[in-house]
Amino acid sequence: MPNRYPVEKTTYGSILIHIIKNPLLRIILMTMLSIAILFPVFSTYVLFPQIVHLLTTHLKEEAIKNTSHLMHTLFDNRTNGINLPLSLSDQDKLRTLKNDLHLEKIKIFSRSGKTLFSTDLQDIGKVNTHDYYHTLVAKGKIVNHLVKKDSTTLEGRTVAVDVIETYMPLMGNDGFEGAIEVYSDITPIKKALSELLNHLKQILIVFSAAMAIFLFAILVKAGRNMIEKDKVDASLQKIHGELETLVVERTAELVDANDQLGMEVEERKLAETALQHSHDTQTIVNTLLEASLGESSLQTLLEQCLDLILAMPWLSFESMGCIFLVEDDPLVLVMKTHRGFSKDHKKKCRLLPFGKCLCGRAALSKEIIFASHVDDRHDIHLEGAKDHGHYCVPILAKQTVLGVINIYVKSGHQQDPREEEFLKTIANTLASVLVQRYGEKEKKKIHNQLLQSQKLESIGTLAGGIAHDFNNILTGIFGFSLMAKNHINEPEKAKNDIDRTIECAQKATDLVQQILMFSRKTDQKMHPIKLSIVVKEAIKLLRSSIPATIEIQEKITSRSRILADPTQMHQVIMNLCTNAYHAMQKTGGILTICLEETQFESPDSSRELDILPGTYLKLEVIDTGIGMDSQTLDKIFEPYFTTKAPGEGTGLGLAVVHGIVKEHKGYIKITSQPGQGSAIQVFFPVTREETVTLNTETLDLHPIQGTEGILLVDDEDNILTLTQAFLEHQGYRVTCFSNGKTAFEAFEKNPHEFDLVITDMTMPGMTGDKLAVDILKIRPDLPIVLCTGYSENISHDQAMLLGIRKYIEKPTRLKELAIIIRGILDQKKIAKLDS
């Protein structure tokens, strides 16, 4: 069909003229040229530097991760946390990691800044004296710094390559232990980046030119079309009427399709929102559950939970809230953590009875309480507080209220079921975590009770032997005292009798310390001990308690140290030996106690124990008693299983031993046959740590005299009289009191008369720790020495926290007391001279 509207051909000249004349096409042409020129410039001077910055930031983060990896590789699996200086194997491991991670250098510093290890041997022994080490790193902050080639590092060293210098603090049980410094070589990465950016520049130039040509072609095409459009406008007007009807029909169809599409889009948005809410909720739940399985404290978990709730972007919450828990009083909420509260707010809401204010009402009703603004249910009013609302969500476990989550909302906020469901889910998760933590706490409490019960039973077994030893000691004290009285006119003989009396008293002191060490309830810290000494102390007690029909043989061939609690080690030995004694009680026999060092080269050395490779100290207790069958052996470690008849004991011995051995990362093995006795082997890892003690007996008595004033307080007249006479003989001015309250009243009248205070712990009127606290309120500089025979109310660490200068356990040797007094007073004089 012939064209009814013929169109003339358009030349390129006319197209170019049309582009220049037409405002829109002219703007497009200028924009195109500007982009073709400016885009490469923008990329070179703006975009590429930003890429370099982002890469540098990423490299710093990677350097921190590498440093953290080094630290965890060295210290995470250690039983005693941070352990400096490093062993040779750790140093070799660091050198290997340096090569594997392409590091320029690795250094380990001590707490004081001394270089303990460096892959560059010239650095070892040097001290880091720069401010950043003590003001940032020593306070637990990570220092991360980019050092360019031929620039100096923080420690003043010029590097020949681009490195990232990272300092990471090593935090142990006692706080800051040292730091690890890593230099990460980033020269290859920067070189690769530079080459990449150069290639990008070339590509951008080519791309810009190609794009300009392409756009110009499009522009020419558009100019041609516009010219041709003008030419055919007349023709189009003729057919406009025909198209209007068609357009109306198609428009109606498009409107219907658009409405349908809008509905689908809205449904999709709602689904995506619900999915996001579900994802955020599950994220918080997973985070709390994961944290609860770790070693985080309950306080940390609560703070993390509150922060996660307030951080949700789709919730219309204020940045304020708190979490209450029920503690000692089952009808009182205790605020454990908060965000956005003032001091007055925290003080008024710290303790909240059930039924008071919104949170108390939520706890009492066990239902979610909502308020859109401050109403008459708000029993606690804060001056100057803005109007606000609340979600108060109870934390329930089997309809028992464990606490309440309190979240603030803006005034006029509408109650939202989705928000309530979210908070309820978090409360349920938190309830599960609390139930788990409370269960672990109760389990530990029961375990400690079992330990103490077993200790008391063992002491009952040893009671006869202890009485026998004490009677022997007292016989010696009485006898030698009488002999000294008879030899009063013969000084040499009297001196010998007195020395023997003192020797007997020291034996009594040692026996008391053994009993206290074994029976005390307080927790002991693990430290390097010689197990052979503990074994010999236990055998000493056993010899006097076990019948003569049982022979004790000891085979101690090792003096190695283990990292252990001496009290618990004493309990292990006593329990094993007590069980062996009961097995031979009727028939008699031989009780053999062996201690030797043994080596396991690989995990396969003892498949039965699955023991880790290393050096171990093996404690073995062998009896020739009645033995055990296989059924008894299968149940031997169950807590309440016993072969004893009613009234013969609790039957907790081996269960307690098994628990203690596992706590000390040891292994236990039992072999036995009916009628052939039993052998129990316990393996403890050997440690090379050593302790250093000072022997004060070798010090001279002459330089420990003085003339200062001493306030002496003790309710025991003999101790008071003896100590006063000794100190006055040494030249001191001594003021004595037998009552703590009377002593404080005298001190209060003239507090500067005394240079030092020596006080007993348990006294009428006022205890020693209370006297010390009241005295230090008046004179914080006054040194105080606290003496105690035995007290569960105060320990050495607690005394130090009160400001007490020295903690001494009775009986105190007068010579040692004089040395302590002189050392404290001399130290005080030196401090005054320095100031």
C-alpha positions in Angstrom: 0.0 0.0 0.0 1.5 3.4 -1.0 2.4 5.9 1.8 -0.3 8.5 2.1 2.1 10.9 3.8 5.5 11.0 2.1 8.5 12.5 4.1 11.6 14.2 2.6 15.0 12.9 3.5 17.0 14.8 6.3 20.7 15.7 5.9 23.3 15.7 8.7 23.9 19.4 8.3 20.2 20.2 9.0 20.3 17.8 12.0 23.3 19.6 13.5 21.7 23.0 13.0 18.5 21.7 14.6 20.4 20.4 17.6 22.1 23.7 18.2 18.9 25.7 17.8 16.7 23.4 19.9 17.1 24.3 23.7 16.5 20.8 24.9 18.9 19.1 22.5 21.5 21.8 23.1 21.4 21.2 26.8 21.7 17.4 26.3 24.7 18.0 24.0 26.4 20.2 26.6 25.6 17.8 29.4 27.0 14.9 27.3 30.3 16.7 26.6 30.6 17.7 30.3 30.0 14.1 31.5 32.6 12.7 29.0 35.2 15.1 30.4 34.2 15.4 34.1 33.5 11.7 34.8 37.2 10.6 34.4 38.3 13.6 36.4 35.8 12.9 39.2 36.8 9.2 39.3 40.5 10.1 39.4 40.3 12.7 42.2 37.2 11.8 44.2 36.1 8.2 43.6 39.5 6.5 43.5 40.8 8.2 46.8 37.6 7.1 48.5 38.3 3.5 47.3 41.8 3.8 48.7 40.4 5.1 52.0 37.9 2.2 52.2 40.6 -0.3 51.5 42.8 1.2 54.2 40.0 1.0 56.7 39.4 -2.6 55.7 43.1 -3.4 56.1 43.1 -1.9 59.6 40.1 -4.1 60.5 41.9 -7.1 59.1 45.0 -6.2 61.1 42.9 -6.1 64.2 41.4 -9.5 63.4 44.9 -11.0 62.7 46.1 -9.6 66.0 43.1 -11.0 67.8 43.7 -14.3 66.1 47.3 -14.4 67.4 46.1 -13.6 70.9 43.4 -16.3 70.9 45.8 -18.8 69.4 48.2 -18.2 72.3 45.9 -17.8 75.3 42.4 -19.1 74.8 43.1 -22.7 75.6 45.1 -21.9 78.7 43.8 -22.9 82.1 45.3 -19.8 83.8 44.4 -17.2 81.2 47.2 -14.8 80.1 50.6 -16.4 80.8 53.7 -14.2 80.3 56.5 -14.5 79.5 55.9 -16.9 76.5 57.3 -20.4 76.3 59.7 -21.4 73.5 56.9 -23.3 71.8 54.7 -20.2 71.8 57.5 -18.1 70.4 58.0 -20.7 67.6 54.3 -20.6 66.9 54.4 -16.8 66.7 57.2 -16.9 64.1 55.3 -19.4 62.1 52.2 -17.2 62.2 54.2 -14.2 61.2 55.2 -16.0 57.9 51.7 -17.5 57.3 50.0 -14.1 57.8 52.6 -12.1 55.9 53.4 -9.9 58.9 56.3 -7.6 59.1 56.9 -8.0 62.8 55.3 -9.3 66.0 56.1 -8.1 69.5 54.8 -9.0 73.0 55.0 -6.5 75.8 54.7 -6.9 79.6 52.4 -4.9 81.8 55.2 -2.3 82.3 55.9 -2.0 78.6 59.0 -4.2 78.5 59.5 -6.2 75.2 59.2 -9.9 76.2 59.3 -11.3 72.6 59.9 -9.9 69.2 60.5 -11.5 65.8 63.4 -9.0 65.6 65.8 -10.1 68.4 67.2 -6.6 68.8 63.9 -5.4 70.3 63.8 -7.9 73.2 64.3 -6.2 76.6 63.5 -2.7 75.3 60.8 -0.7 77.2 58.0 1.1 75.5 57.9 4.4 77.3 55.5 6.2 74.9 52.4 7.8 76.4 49.9 5.9 74.2 51.0 2.5 75.7 50.1 3.6 79.3 47.2 5.9 78.5 45.4 3.8 75.9 46.7 0.2 75.6 47.1 -0.3 79.4 43.5 0.7 79.8 42.2 -2.0 77.5 42.0 0.1 74.2 43.2 -1.2 70.8 45.6 1.2 69.0 45.5 0.8 65.2 47.7 3.0 63.0 48.7 3.2 59.3 52.4 3.9 58.7 53.4 4.7 55.2 56.7 3.7 53.6 59.8 5.7 55.0 57.6 7.0 57.8 58.0 6.4 61.6 55.9 4.2 63.7 54.4 5.0 67.1 57.4 3.5 68.7 59.7 5.7 66.5 61.0 3.1 64.0 61.3 4.0 60.3 59.7 1.3 58.1 60.8 0.5 54.5 57.3 -0.7 53.5 53.7 0.3 54.1 52.5 -1.3 57.3 49.6 -1.2 59.7 50.8 -1.0 63.3 48.3 -2.6 65.8 48.5 -2.7 69.6 46.1 -5.1 71.4 45.9 -5.3 75.2 46.2 -8.7 76.9 43.5 -8.7 79.6 43.7 -11.5 82.2 42.0 -12.4 85.5 43.9 -9.6 87.2 43.2 -6.9 84.6 45.9 -5.7 82.1 48.7 -8.2 81.7 50.6 -6.8 78.7 50.1 -6.2 75.0 50.7 -7.7 71.6 52.0 -5.5 68.7 51.7 -6.6 65.1 53.1 -4.9 62.0 51.0 -6.0 58.9 52.7 -5.5 55.6 50.2 -4.0 53.1 52.7 -3.1 50.4 51.6 -5.9 47.9 48.0 -4.9 48.4 48.7 -1.2 47.8 50.7 -2.0 44.7 48.0 -4.2 43.3 45.4 -1.5 44.1 47.5 1.1 42.3 47.8 -1.1 39.2 44.1 -1.7 39.3 43.3 2.0 39.6 45.5 2.8 36.6 43.7 0.2 34.5 40.4 1.6 35.7 41.5 5.1 34.6 42.3 3.8 31.1 39.0 2.0 31.0 37.1 5.0 32.1 38.7 7.2 29.4 37.9 4.7 26.7 34.4 4.2 28.2 33.7 7.9 28.4 34.8 8.4 24.8 32.7 5.5 23.6 29.8 6.7 25.6 30.1 10.2 24.2 30.1 8.8 20.6 27.2 6.5 21.5 25.2 9.4 23.0 26.1 11.7 20.1 24.7 9.1 17.8 21.6 8.9 19.8 21.4 12.7 19.8 21.7 12.8 16.0 19.1 10.1 15.8 16.8 12.2 18.1 17.5 15.3 16.0 16.6 13.4 12.9 13.4 12.1 14.6 12.4 15.6 15.8 12.9 17.0 12.3 10.9 14.2 10.8 8.4 14.5 13.6 7.8 18.1 12.6 7.3 17.1 9.1 4.8 14.4 9.9 2.9 16.4 12.6 0.4 17.5 10.0 -0.1 14.0 9.0 -0.5 12.9 12.6 -3.2 15.5 13.2 -5.2 13.9 10.5 -5.2 10.5 12.3 -5.5 11.9 15.8 -9.2 11.5 15.8 -8.8 7.8 14.9 -6.4 7.2 17.8 -8.4 9.0 20.5 -11.0 6.2 20.6 -8.3 3.6 20.8 -6.4 5.5 23.5 -9.5 5.7 25.7 -10.1 2.0 25.4 -6.5 1.1 26.2 -6.4 3.6 29.1 -9.3 1.9 30.8 -7.4 -1.4 30.5 -4.2 0.1 31.9 -6.1 1.6 34.9 -7.5 -1.8 35.8 -4.1 -3.4 35.4 -2.4 -0.6 37.5 -4.9 -1.1 40.3 -4.2 -4.8 40.3 -0.5 -4.2 40.3 -0.9 -1.7 43.2 -2.7 -4.3 45.3 0.1 -6.9 44.6 2.8 -4.4 45.6 1.0 -3.5 48.9 0.7 -7.2 49.7 4.3 -7.8 49.0 5.4 -4.8 51.2 3.3 -6.2 54.1 4.9 -9.6 53.6 8.4 -8.2 53.5 7.7 -6.1 56.7 6.4 -9.2 58.5 9.4 -11.1 57.4 11.8 -8.4 58.6 10.0 -8.2 62.0 10.3 -12.0 62.3 14.0 -11.9 61.3 14.8 -9.1 63.9 13.0 -11.0 66.6 14.8 -14.2 65.9 18.1 -12.4 65.7 17.6 -11.1 69.3 16.5 -14.5 70.5 19.5 -16.2 69.0 21.9 -13.6 70.3 20.5 -14.0 73.9 20.6 -17.8 73.7 24.1 -17.8 72.3 25.3 -15.4 75.0 23.7 -17.4 77.7 25.7 -20.5 76.7 29.0 -18.5 77.0 30.7 -17.1 80.1 29.0 -13.7 80.0 27.6 -12.5 83.4 23.9 -12.2 83.9 24.3 -8.4 84.2 26.0 -8.3 80.7 23.2 -10.4 79.2 20.5 -8.1 80.6 22.3 -5.0 79.3 22.7 -6.6 75.9 19.0 -7.6 75.8 17.9 -4.0 76.6 20.2 -2.5 74.0 18.9 -4.9 71.3 15.3 -4.1 72.1 15.9 -0.3 71.9 17.9 -0.6 68.7 15.1 -2.1 66.5 14.4 0.5 63.8 10.8 -0.5 63.0 9.7 -0.2 66.6 8.3 3.2 67.8 10.2 3.1 71.1 12.0 5.9 73.0 15.6 5.3 73.8 14.7 4.6 77.4 13.8 1.5 79.4 14.9 -0.9 82.1 14.8 -4.5 83.2 13.7 -5.6 86.7 14.4 -9.0 88.3 12.9 -10.6 91.4 15.8 -11.5 93.8 15.7 -12.1 97.6 12.1 -10.7 98.2 9.6 -12.6 95.9 7.3 -9.6 95.9 9.8 -6.8 95.1 11.3 -5.9 91.7 15.0 -4.9 91.7 16.2 -2.7 88.8 19.2 -4.5 87.2 19.9 -2.3 84.2 18.5 0.8 82.5 19.0 3.2 79.6 18.3 7.0 79.7 17.4 7.2 83.4 18.5 10.1 85.6 20.0 9.6 89.1 16.7 10.6 90.7 14.8 8.3 88.3 17.1 5.4 89.1 16.9 6.0 92.9 13.0 6.1 93.0 12.6 3.0 90.7 15.5 0.9 92.2 13.2 -1.2 94.3 9.5 -1.6 93.2 7.0 -3.7 95.2 4.4 -5.8 93.2 1.3 -3.7 92.5 3.1 -0.3 92.6 3.3 1.8 89.4 2.9 0.2 86.0 5.8 -2.3 86.3 4.6 -3.5 89.7 1.0 -3.9 88.3 2.4 -6.0 85.4 4.3 -8.2 87.9 1.2 -8.6 90.1 -1.3 -9.3 87.2 1.2 -11.3 85.1 -0.1 -9.5 82.1 1.3 -6.9 79.7 0.5 -3.3 80.9 0.3 -0.5 78.3 0.0 3.2 78.8 -0.1 5.8 76.0 0.7 8.7 78.5 1.3 9.3 82.2 -2.0 8.5 84.0 -3.2 7.7 87.5 -1.5 4.3 87.5 1.9 6.0 87.6 2.6 6.0 91.3 6.1 7.3 90.9 6.4 10.9 89.8 9.5 12.6 88.5 9.9 16.4 88.4 10.4 17.9 85.0 9.7 14.6 83.2 7.9 14.8 79.8 4.7 13.0 79.2 5.3 9.5 77.9 3.9 6.0 77.7 5.0 2.4 78.6 5.0 -1.2 77.6 5.5 -3.2 80.9 6.0 -6.9 80.0 6.3 -9.6 82.8 9.1 -12.2 82.5 7.3 -15.4 83.4 8.4 -19.0 83.9 5.6 -21.5 84.7 3.4 -18.5 85.9 6.2 -17.4 88.3 7.3 -13.8 87.9 11.0 -13.6 87.4 11.1 -9.9 86.4 9.6 -7.1 84.2 10.8 -5.5 80.9 9.9 -1.7 80.9 10.1 0.1 77.5 9.2 3.8 77.1 7.1 5.1 74.1 6.2 8.6 73.0 3.1 10.3 74.5 0.0 9.3 72.4 1.5 6.2 71.0 -1.1 3.6 69.9 -1.0 0.1 71.3 0.4 -2.2 68.7 -0.1 -6.0 68.9 3.0 -6.6 66.8 5.1 -4.7 69.4 3.5 -6.6 72.2 4.2 -9.9 70.5 7.8 -8.9 69.9 8.3 -7.9 73.6 6.6 -11.0 74.8 8.9 -13.2 72.7 11.9 -11.5 74.2 10.6 -11.9 77.7 10.0 -15.6 77.2 13.5 -16.0 75.9 14.9 -14.1 78.8 12.9 -16.3 81.2 14.5 -19.4 79.7 18.0 -17.8 80.2 17.2 -16.9 83.8 15.9 -20.3 84.6 19.1 -21.8 83.2 21.3 -19.5 85.1 19.4 -20.0 88.4 19.6 -23.7 87.9 23.3 -23.6 87.5 23.6 -21.4 90.6 21.6 -23.9 92.6 23.5 -26.8 91.3 26.8 -25.2 92.3 25.4 -24.5 95.8 24.4 -28.1 96.2 27.9 -29.2 95.0 29.6 -27.0 97.6 27.3 -28.5 100.3 28.3 -32.0 99.2 32.0 -31.0 99.4 31.6 -29.6 102.9 29.7 -32.7 104.0 32.4 -34.9 102.8 35.1 -32.8 104.6 33.2 -33.0 107.9 32.8 -36.8 107.5 36.6 -37.1 106.9 37.4 -35.0 110.0 35.1 -37.3 112.0 37.3 -40.2 110.8 40.4 -38.4 111.8 39.1 -37.1 115.2 40.9 -39.9 117.2 44.2 -39.2 115.5 43.9 -35.5 116.0 43.1 -35.9 119.7 46.1 -38.3 120.0 48.4 -35.8 118.4 47.2 -32.9 120.5 47.5 -34.9 123.7 51.1 -35.8 122.8 51.8 -32.1 122.1 50.2 -30.9 125.3 52.2 -33.5 127.3 55.4 -32.1 125.8 54.4 -28.5 126.6 53.4 -29.3 130.2 56.5 -31.4 130.7 59.1 -29.1 129.3 57.4 -26.0 131.1 57.7 -27.8 134.4 61.3 -28.8 133.6 62.1 -25.1 132.8 60.6 -24.1 136.1 62.7 -26.6 138.0 65.9 -25.4 136.1 65.2 -21.7 136.7 68.6 -21.4 138.4 70.3 -23.3 135.6 70.0 -20.9 132.5 71.4 -23.3 130.0 69.0 -26.2 130.9 66.1 -23.8 131.3 66.8 -22.3 127.8 66.8 -25.8 126.3 63.5 -26.7 128.0 61.9 -23.5 126.7 63.1 -24.2 123.2 61.5 -27.6 123.4 58.3 -26.0 124.7 58.3 -23.6 121.7 58.9 -26.5 119.3 55.8 -28.4 120.7 53.7 -25.2 120.4 54.8 -24.9 116.8 53.7 -28.5 116.1 50.3 -27.6 117.6 50.1 -24.6 115.3 50.8 -26.7 112.3 48.2 -29.2 113.3 45.6 -26.5 113.7 46.4 -25.1 110.3 46.0 -28.5 108.7 42.5 -28.9 110.3 41.4 -25.4 109.3 42.8 -25.8 105.8 40.8 -29.0 105.4 37.5 -27.8 107.0 37.1 -24.2 105.9 34.2 -23.4 103.6 35.8 -20.5 101.8 36.9 -20.9 98.1 40.6 -21.2 97.5 42.5 -20.0 94.4 44.6 -22.4 92.4 48.3 -21.8 92.6 51.5 -23.9 92.1 51.8 -26.4 95.0 54.1 -29.4 95.7 51.6 -32.2 96.0 54.2 -34.3 97.9 53.9 -31.9 100.8 50.1 -32.2 100.9 50.4 -36.0 100.7 52.8 -36.1 103.7 50.6 -33.9 105.8 47.6 -36.2 105.1 49.6 -39.3 105.9 50.7 -37.7 109.2 47.0 -37.3 110.2 46.1 -40.8 108.9 48.8 -42.7 110.9 47.2 -41.8 114.2 43.7 -42.6 113.1 44.0 -45.9 111.2 44.2 -49.1 113.3 47.6 -50.8 113.8 46.3 -53.7 111.7 46.7 -51.5 108.6 50.2 -50.7 107.5 50.8 -47.5 105.6 53.5 -47.5 102.9 54.5 -44.3 101.1 56.4 -44.2 97.8 57.0 -40.5 96.9 59.4 -40.1 94.1 58.4 -36.7 92.6 58.5 -33.2 94.0 56.8 -31.7 91.0 54.3 -28.9 91.2 50.7 -28.8 90.0 48.3 -25.9 89.6 45.7 -26.7 92.3 43.7 -25.7 95.4 45.6 -27.2 98.3 42.4 -27.7 100.4 40.8 -29.7 97.6 44.0 -31.7 97.1 44.0 -32.5 100.8 40.4 -33.6 100.5 41.1 -35.9 97.5 43.9 -37.7 99.4 41.9 -38.0 102.6 38.8 -39.3 100.7 40.8 -41.9 98.8 42.7 -43.1 101.9 39.5 -43.2 104.0 37.8 -45.4 101.4 40.8 -47.7 101.3 40.8 -47.8 105.2 37.1 -48.8 105.2 37.8 -51.6 102.7 40.4 -53.1 105.1 38.8 -52.2 108.3 37.8 -55.7 109.3 40.6 -57.7 107.8 43.6 -55.3 108.0 46.1 -55.0 105.2 48.5 -52.6 103.5 47.6 -49.1 102.4 50.1 -47.9 99.7 50.3 -44.2 98.6 52.5 -43.5 95.6 53.4 -40.3 93.9 55.4 -40.2 90.7 55.8 -38.2 87.5 54.7 -39.9 84.2 54.7 -38.9 80.5 52.0 -39.3 77.8 53.4 -38.8 74.4 50.2 -38.8 72.4 46.4 -39.1 72.9 46.6 -42.8 72.1 48.9 -43.5 75.1 45.8 -44.3 77.2 42.7 -44.8 75.2 40.8 -45.7 78.3 41.3 -42.2 79.7 41.5 -40.3 76.4 44.3 -38.3 78.2 45.9 -35.3 76.4 49.7 -35.5 75.7 52.0 -34.0 78.4 53.7 -34.5 81.7 51.5 -35.6 84.6 51.8 -36.2 88.3 50.3 -39.6 89.1 48.8 -40.1 92.6 48.0 -43.8 93.3 46.2 -45.2 96.4 46.3 -49.0 96.6 44.6 -51.2 99.3 44.5 -54.9 99.9 40.9 -54.8 101.0 37.7 -56.5 99.8 37.7 -55.0 96.3 34.7 -54.3 94.0 32.8 -56.1 91.3 32.1 -54.6 87.8 28.5 -53.5 88.8 29.9 -51.5 91.7 32.6 -50.0 89.5 30.0 -48.8 87.0 28.3 -46.8 89.8 31.3 -45.7 91.8 31.2 -42.0 90.8 27.4 -41.5 91.3 26.9 -38.9 94.0 24.7 -40.9 96.3 25.8 -44.4 95.6 27.4 -46.1 98.6 28.4 -49.6 99.8 28.4 -48.4 103.4 25.7 -49.5 105.9 23.4 -46.9 107.4 25.2 -44.8 110.0 28.7 -45.4 108.5 28.8 -42.3 106.3 27.3 -40.4 103.3 29.0 -42.3 100.5 30.0 -39.1 98.7 33.7 -39.6 98.7 34.5 -40.8 95.2 31.9 -38.6 93.6 33.5 -35.6 95.3 37.0 -36.8 94.2 35.8 -37.2 90.6 34.4 -33.6 90.6 37.6 -32.1 92.1 39.8 -34.0 89.6 37.8 -32.8 86.6 37.9 -29.2 87.9 41.7 -29.4 88.0 41.7 -30.8 84.4 42.9 -34.2 85.6 42.0 -37.8 85.0 41.0 -40.7 87.3 41.2 -44.5 86.8 40.0 -47.3 89.1 40.9 -51.0 88.9 39.6 -53.5 91.3 38.7 -57.2 91.7 36.6 -58.8 94.4 38.9 -60.1 97.2 42.0 -58.6 95.5 41.8 -55.0 96.7 41.6 -51.8 94.6 44.0 -49.3 93.0 42.9 -45.7 92.2 45.1 -43.6 89.9 44.7 -39.8 89.7 46.6 -37.8 87.0 47.2 -34.0 87.4 49.0 -31.9 84.8 52.5 -30.8 86.0 53.2 -27.0 86.0 56.7 -25.4 85.9 55.5 -22.3 87.8 57.3 -21.7 91.2 56.5 -19.6 94.2 59.1 -17.7 96.2 58.9 -17.2 100.0 60.9 -15.1 102.4 62.3 -16.8 105.5 62.2 -14.2 108.2 63.9 -16.4 110.8 67.3 -15.4 109.4 66.7 -11.7 110.0 68.6 -10.0 112.8 66.5 -8.8 115.8 68.6 -5.7 116.5 67.5 -3.4 113.6 63.8 -4.0 114.3 63.6 -1.8 117.4 61.9 1.6 117.5 60.4 4.4 119.6 57.0 5.0 117.9 53.6 4.9 119.6 51.5 1.7 119.1 47.8 1.2 119.9 47.4 -2.5 120.9 43.9 -4.1 121.1 43.2 -7.7 122.1 40.6 -9.3 124.4 43.0 -12.1 125.5 44.8 -10.8 128.6 47.8 -13.2 128.2 48.4 -12.1 124.5 47.9 -8.5 125.5 50.4 -8.6 128.4 53.0 -10.7 126.5 52.8 -8.5 123.3 53.0 -5.2 125.3 56.0 -6.4 127.3 57.8 -7.5 124.1 57.2 -4.3 122.2 58.1 -2.1 125.1 61.3 -4.1 125.4 61.9 -3.2 121.8 61.6 0.5 122.7 58.0 1.2 121.5 55.4 3.2 123.4 52.5 0.8 123.8 48.9 1.7 124.8 46.7 -1.4 125.5 43.0 -2.0 125.4 41.0 -5.2 125.7 37.8 -3.8 124.2 37.4 -2.4 120.6 34.9 0.3 121.5 37.0 1.6 124.5 40.1 1.6 122.2 38.3 3.7 119.6 37.1 6.2 122.2 40.7 6.7 123.4 41.9 7.0 119.8 39.2 9.6 119.0 40.4 11.8 121.8 44.0 11.9 120.6 44.3 10.4 117.1 47.9 11.7 116.4 49.4 10.0 119.5 49.8 6.7 117.6 51.9 5.7 114.7 50.5 2.2 114.2 47.5 0.1 115.3 47.6 -3.7 116.1 44.1 -5.2 116.6 42.5 -8.6 117.1 39.6 -9.5 114.9 37.0 -10.9 117.3 36.6 -8.6 120.4 33.7 -7.4 122.6 32.3 -3.9 121.9 33.6 -3.7 118.4 35.3 -6.1 115.9 38.7 -5.5 114.5 37.6 -4.7 111.0 34.9 -2.2 112.2 37.6 -0.6 114.5 39.9 -0.3 111.5 37.3 1.3 109.3 36.4 3.9 111.9 40.0 4.7 112.6 40.8 5.1 108.9 37.9 7.6 108.6 39.8 9.9 111.0 43.3 9.1 109.9 43.5 7.4 106.4 47.3 7.4 106.6 47.5 5.3 109.8 48.8 1.8 109.2 46.7 -1.0 110.8 47.7 -4.7 111.4 44.8 -7.1 111.8 45.5 -10.4 113.7 43.0 -13.3 113.7 43.0 -16.8 115.0 40.3 -18.0 112.7 37.4 -16.0 111.2 34.9 -16.7 108.4 33.8 -13.1 108.4 37.0 -11.7 106.8 39.7 -12.9 104.5 43.1 -11.4 103.4 41.6 -9.9 100.3 38.7 -8.3 102.2 41.1 -6.8 104.7 43.2 -5.2 102.0 40.0 -3.7 100.4 39.2 -2.1 103.8 42.6 -0.4 103.8 44.2 -2.6 106.4 48.0 -2.7 105.8 48.8 -6.3 107.0 46.7 -9.4 107.7 48.3 -11.9 110.1 47.0 -15.3 111.2 47.6 -16.4 114.8 49.6 -17.6 116.6 52.0 -14.8 115.7 55.7 -15.1 116.5 56.9 -12.0 118.3 60.0 -11.8 116.2 58.0 -11.9 113.0 55.6 -9.3 114.4 58.6 -7.0 115.2 59.9 -7.3 111.6 56.4 -6.5 110.2 56.0 -3.5 112.4 59.5 -2.1 111.6 58.9 -2.6 107.9 55.6 -0.8 107.9 56.9 2.2 109.9 60.1 2.5 107.8 58.1 2.4 104.6 55.9 5.2 106.0 59.0 7.3 106.8 60.4 6.8 103.3 57.0 7.9 101.8 57.1 11.1 103.9 60.6 11.9 102.7 59.6 11.3 99.0 56.6 13.6 99.4 
